[in-house]
Amino acid sequence: MQPAYIRPDSAIPASWPTGDAYLRQSEAALPVVTYRDIFRDPRLQALIEQALINNRDLAVAAANISAAREQVRIQRAQQFPQVDAGGSVTVSGSRDDDKDVSANYQAGLSVPSFEVDLFGRLRSLTNVQRNRYLATEAAARATRLALVSDIADAWLTYAADSSLLRIAEDTVTSAEKSLKLTRARLEGGIAPRTDLRQAEQVMENAKADAADQRTALAQDVNLLRLLVGSEVDPKLLPASIDQAAPTVAELPAGLDSQVLLRRPDVVEAEYQLRAANAQIGAARAALFPRISLTGLVGLASSALTSLFSGGAFAWSAGADATYTIFQAGAGRANVRLTEAQKAAAIATYQRTIQQAFREVADALARRGTIGEQVRARQAQREAAADTYLLTEARYRNGIDSFLGSLDAQRSYYSAQRTLVLSRLEAATNLVDLYRSLGGDSLLTTSPSARRMRPLRRLSRDLR
């Protein structure tokens, strides 16, 4: 009764979009990689490995897989007969005659009711639970993939905040020197008081930014501690974005966009679709009669000593069939319901693939332009640094006003911060590509995955 499963059309183009915003490699998908191929810094790898052992979300995912596995076994058990063993003794007598006492002893095995799965109803229900179990396992892989990506993002953000803190502290030091010079010029009658106040503004603004960055660093560590599931060794944290960003590798070119079918969320959606398909078979089979068998084999005797003699043996067997002749259309409505649920599952599956395609295409589009942006920000910072150096020298020699030096200092400070943020975006863009492509073969051999490995044997056992 179960329809043959046919994978729906993925409803996405055969390759990634191309154009000015895309790299040449974006015309192809990317092959399966591991997080060690992309995140090459040993410190980041150590944090990821620690998280794969300790993270509570993964513990929840493992428990959900165990529950789904046992649900399959519970459902599959209904395809086999239930055998009960029992024994009893009955003693009866008369109130008026104490000698008139009789006893009856029984021992045997019985099959209360075994449904013959003639139309595949129970088999289809088992397929439903098995595919839901596999969907749960795919959801766990999605959780692990998201965890690795989140740790990489948090680690890179910590690196950027460290760089921003250093820039703010350097600016405070430079502003203090400028303030000291301006105060001396004011006391000498060379500079007006407005120059002193403007210098104080720059210094206090940099101090406020430094305090804000210290808060951000503490919050970054708190996030990493939550993701990792334990304390984070300070030795595993990067000192700057310049140190951390180069350790995130580029992804190589590979297959066409059908590679998205390996994404855990897409795999989960497909197994849910398979479960909906199997549910149709169970609903169709429910329209036909149910045939059940019963049986009893055992021993009965009025004396315990003769219970196991040949004459005490007895058996019985029976069969019955039931068929609902009137349900007010509920049976066929249930079939139509499962067919509608399958149609919804198909749409969900295709929408999941389309969303995955968009995420990858967006990441590739940003990858095609972020390099040029970082180069422009680098040139901007160098120009701002040179301008600040020249205007500061001209102010010290009395050639230019303090306002020109102040503007140059502010521009240089802003250019430094903007460059750090651009480098952070370039690095996290590679993390986005890793996440959106959804393939990491090493995750299935991680410490937490090794604990789940016996669960994967279930799908083979139930075939």
Secondary structure, 3 states (H helix, E strand, C coil): CCCCCCCCCCCCCCCCCCCCCCCHHHHCCCCCECHHHHECCHHHHHHHHHHHHHCHHHHHHHHHHHHHHHHHHHHHHCCCCCCEEEEEEEEEECCCCCCCEEEEEEEEEEEEEEEECCCCHHHHHHHHHHHHHHHHHHHHHHHHHHHHHHHHHHHHHHHHHHHHHHHHHHHHHHHHHHHHHHHHHHHCCCCCHHHHHHHHHHHHHHHHHHHHHHHHHHHHHHHHHHHHCCCCCHHHCCCCHHHHHHHECCCCCCCCHHHHHHCHHHHHHHHHHHHHHHHHHHHHHCCCCEEEEEEEEEEEECCHHHCCCHHHEEEEEEEEEECCCCCCCHHHHHHHHHHHHHHHHHHHHHHHHHHHHHHHHHHHHHHHHHHHHHHHHHHHHHHHHHHHHHHHHHHHCCCCCHHHHHHHHHHHHHHHHHHHHHHHHHHHHHHHHHHHHCCEHHHHHCHHHHHHHHHHHHHHHCC
